[in-house]
Amino acid sequence: MNNTDSPHVIAVPPVLFTGGFVAALIMQWFVPFSLFPGIAWKIIGLVLAIVSGILALSAFLVMRRKTNIDVRKPTLAIVSDGPYRLTRNPLYLSLVLLSLGVGLFFDFPWMIIALFVLVPIMHFGVIRREERYLEEKFGDMYLMYKMNVRRWI
């Protein structure tokens, strides 16, 4: 889809994170190691995964009422309620939290290492592009939102 009214991100974020997960699985297969044995890490991982799910669901429900969720489609409105009051990117934050949770729960350190690649790719290939697009499309309205709400947390 080549829509001129879109931020032209390098990839759909869930696809990026799925690719990171697959790469981490391959690395774990060829170079297995453990960093997070024990029940405490499993509990922390589970809590992060649950928080991720709650955050993603609430962000999804709020966003779909006001605009397109697919980053390849035009943004129809600035979403600033629900979790968007606290972070401009709750869906992306939920992907990071889920990755951390999976890495800790399953003692899968390659998933956490993959975040050191995924987060910069998200920052430059998705988030910065979206921000430029929203600034051009919504002007001062988006700039005010951006001044009042942090990018991540």
N, C-alpha and C positions, 0 to 999 in steps of 0.2 A: 504494500500500500504506500503510495507516494503522495501524501496529502501536504499541500503547501501550508495549511493552517495547523501546524503541529511543531513540537520542539525538535524533531528530527534526532531523537536519541539514538545511540549506537545499537541498542537492543532493548527488548522488553525486560524490565528488571527481574521478574521471576525466571526468565530464561537464563539471564546472567547467573543467578544464584544456583539454578539447576546445573548449569555448566560447571560452576565452582564445586558443587557437591560431587558431581561425577569425577572431576579431576582429583578431588581429595580422596574419593574412594579408590581410584586407580593408584594414587600415591600410597595409600594405606596398604593396598594389596602388595605392592612391590617393596615398600620400605615401612613395614609395620613398626609402630612404637606406641608406648603408653605414657601418658603424663597425668591422667586424672582418675586413678583407681580409687575406689572407696565410695561409700554411700553418700557422703556429704556432697561430692561432685555430682552424683546422680540427682540428688534433691535440688541442688542449684540449677542444674540443667533442665529438670522438669519444670521448676518455677519459671525459668526464662521462656521455655516453650509455651507454657500456659499464658504468661503475660503477652507473648508474641501473638498468640491466637486471639486473645481478647482485644488487643490493640488493632490487629488486622481486621477483625470483624467489625469493630466499631467504626474504624476509618472507612472501610468499604461501604458500610450502610449509609454513612453521612455523605460520602462523596457521590455515590450513585444517584442520590436525590437531586444533586445540583449540576453535575457535569459528567463527562465521559471519564471512565476509569482507564481505558486503554490509552497509553501515552502516544499512540500513533494517530489518535483522533483529536479534533479541536477541543480545547478547554472552553467551556461555556461560562464558567463563573469561578471566582476565587472562593474556595471553601475555607472557612475560618472558624467553624464551630466544631463541637465534639473534640476529638483528639487533635484536630488542627489548630486549636487554641494553644496547645502546648508545644507542638512541633510541626514544621512545615511538611515533614516527610514521614508521617506515621506508618505508612505502608512499607517504606524502605527500612525504617527503623525496625519494624516487625520482622523483616527478612534477616536483618543482622542478629536480632535477639534469638530468632529460631535457629540460625546457624550456630551461634554460641551454645544454645541449649542442647542441640544435637551433639555438638562436639564434646560437651561436658558429660552429658548423660551416657553416651555410648563410648566414652574415653577414646574419642576420635580426633586427636590433635591436628591432623591434616585439615580438618574442616575449619578450625580456628586459624590455622596458618593461611588458608585460602582467603580469609577475610582481609588479610593484609594486601591482597591483590584486588579482591572484589570491591572493597570500599573506595579506593582511589578510582577504579573504573566507574563506579556509580557516581562518584563526585564529579568527575570531569566529563564522562560520556553520557550521563543522564541528568543529574541534578543541575549542574551549571547550564546545560542546554535548556532545561525546563525554565530555569530562572530567567534567562535572557528572553525566551519566548514570552513568558508571562509579563515581564517588564515592558516588552514591546506591545503586547496585546492590551494590557490593563493599566499601564502607566502608573500614575500616582497611587491608585488604589492598591496595586500589588506592592509598590515600594513601602507604603505605610504598613501593610501586613508584614512585610519582610523585616521592617524595623522593630516590630513588636513581638514577633515570634521567631524563635531560634530555628536554625536549619534542622538540627537533630534533636537535642534535648537541652 
